[in-house]
Amino acid sequence: MYAYNYHGPSGLTAKIKSRSRSYESQKGEDFVAESVNRYPGEITIVALGPLTSIARAFRKDPTLSQRVDRIWGY
């Protein structure tokens, strides 16, 4: 099999078989807040994309940042 056969003429049209997955219904900001509150001082947040969920979590609970060990952004 060649890459052209797999990815298609545009290089972006791969047909990947999907697996059954269950997705969390919990919002990202709620997950961040819950995790930080469950493990205060032990959570390091490594942000590799937009910081929307983190900002929303901190907006809901401004004291949350006091329980985060570190935040790394790239």
One Martini backbone bead per residue (centre of mass of N, CA, C, O) as a GRO file, in nm:
protein
   74
    1MET     BB    1   0.097   0.036   0.022
    2TYR     BB    2   0.032   0.363  -0.043
    3ALA     BB    3  -0.016   0.680   0.053
    4TYR     BB    4  -0.217   0.753  -0.169
    5ASN     BB    5  -0.420   0.521  -0.104
    6TYR     BB    6  -0.475   0.626   0.189
    7HIS     BB    7  -0.489   0.962   0.167
    8GLY     BB    8  -0.509   1.056  -0.107
    9PRO     BB    9  -0.485   1.327  -0.320
   10SER     BB   10  -0.472   1.545  -0.071
   11GLY     BB   11  -0.371   1.389   0.211
   12LEU     BB   12  -0.677   1.414   0.389
   13THR     BB   13  -0.865   1.129   0.310
   14ALA     BB   14  -0.872   0.933   0.529
   15LYS     BB   15  -1.003   0.606   0.613
   16ILE     BB   16  -1.103   0.546   0.935
   17LYS     BB   17  -1.171   0.326   1.156
   18SER     BB   18  -1.410   0.325   1.389
   19ARG     BB   19  -1.450   0.326   1.726
   20SER     BB   20  -1.587   0.259   2.011
   21ARG     BB   21  -1.676   0.539   2.209
   22SER     BB   22  -1.655   0.708   2.514
   23TYR     BB   23  -1.773   1.013   2.625
   24GLU     BB   24  -1.742   1.278   2.804
   25SER     BB   25  -1.972   1.509   2.963
   26GLN     BB   26  -1.758   1.669   3.081
   27LYS     BB   27  -1.621   1.952   3.132
   28GLY     BB   28  -1.312   2.084   3.126
   29GLU     BB   29  -1.333   2.279   3.371
   30ASP     BB   30  -1.440   2.059   3.567
   31PHE     BB   31  -1.199   1.870   3.548
   32VAL     BB   32  -0.987   2.064   3.650
   33ALA     BB   33  -1.114   2.132   3.925
   34GLU     BB   34  -1.142   1.843   4.032
   35SER     BB   35  -0.841   1.764   4.016
   36VAL     BB   36  -0.723   1.993   4.191
   37ASN     BB   37  -0.902   1.931   4.444
   38ARG     BB   38  -0.806   1.629   4.477
   39TYR     BB   39  -0.482   1.738   4.408
   40PRO     BB   40  -0.332   1.939   4.590
   41GLY     BB   41  -0.015   2.040   4.461
   42GLU     BB   42   0.002   1.797   4.211
   43ILE     BB   43  -0.067   1.978   3.963
   44THR     BB   44   0.029   1.983   3.620
   45ILE     BB   45  -0.009   2.212   3.359
   46VAL     BB   46  -0.012   2.130   3.007
   47ALA     BB   47  -0.028   2.366   2.750
   48LEU     BB   48  -0.095   2.300   2.388
   49GLY     BB   49  -0.328   2.513   2.376
   50PRO     BB   50  -0.591   2.637   2.451
   51LEU     BB   51  -0.711   2.811   2.768
   52THR     BB   52  -1.020   2.790   2.821
   53SER     BB   53  -1.067   2.579   3.049
   54ILE     BB   54  -0.880   2.715   3.253
   55ALA     BB   55  -1.014   2.993   3.260
   56ARG     BB   56  -1.294   2.892   3.350
   57ALA     BB   57  -1.204   2.763   3.613
   58PHE     BB   58  -1.080   3.027   3.736
   59ARG     BB   59  -1.342   3.192   3.721
   60LYS     BB   60  -1.513   3.013   3.911
   61ASP     BB   61  -1.218   2.967   4.081
   62PRO     BB   62  -0.977   3.182   4.192
   63THR     BB   63  -0.829   2.965   4.402
   64LEU     BB   64  -0.716   2.737   4.217
   65SER     BB   65  -0.418   2.837   4.164
   66GLN     BB   66  -0.320   2.758   4.463
   67ARG     BB   67  -0.346   2.424   4.379
   68VAL     BB   68  -0.131   2.459   4.166
   69ASP     BB   69   0.183   2.386   4.086
   70ARG     BB   70   0.178   2.411   3.754
   71ILE     BB   71   0.221   2.611   3.443
   72TRP     BB   72   0.245   2.510   3.104
   73GLY     BB   73   0.329   2.691   2.803
   74TYR     BB   74   0.329   2.664   2.420
   0.00000   0.00000   0.00000
